[in-house]
């Protein structure tokens, strides 16, 4: 995954952190969580500032659809 894969990133974050609210998450925390994802090869900081809002917005949409399965997350 790279920063451009914001949909995949949002899905992975949603599965790992279903109780986290992306709206109140600081950019630094979001970057930290994305970099820690298995298979992420996008570098330490997004090249463009737009990727963080894209990730957050996609994550919010995923949560609103009710696709979060709490039992799938080791971080609950």
Secondary structure, DSSP 8 states (H G I E B T S, - for coil): --TT-HHHHHHHHHHH-TT--TTT--HHHHHHHHHTSTT--S-SS-SSTHHHHHHHHHHHHHHHTT---GGG-TT-
